[in-house]
Amino acid sequence: MEKAKQELIGKVVSTANNKTITIAVVTAKKHPLYHKTVHSTKKYAVHDEENKAKVGDIVKVVSSRPLSKTKRYVLDSIVEEAVIL
C-alpha cells in the first residue's frame, strides 16, 4: 500500500537557482487564549525540472524522496500565474 503524498500550496518567492524554486507557505491558526488568527510563514525548496514557475506564481507541490540537502518537494502544477505589469 502506497503512502499518500503530502501536498502544499504556496507562492514562489525565488527562482535564483537552476531547477529549484523557493516557495512560501502561509498557515493560519487561532491563538488558544486570545482567539486571534496568527499567521506563520515557512519556506520550502522545491524541484522544478523545466524551470516553469516564475516569481509570484501560486503553485502546488507534492512530497518526494530527498533530492538534495534541502529539497524534499517536487513541483506538481501551477495553480495561478503571476500578473505581469
Helices and strands as residue ranges (DSSP letters): E 7-14, E 20-30, E 37-47, E 58-63, E 73-80
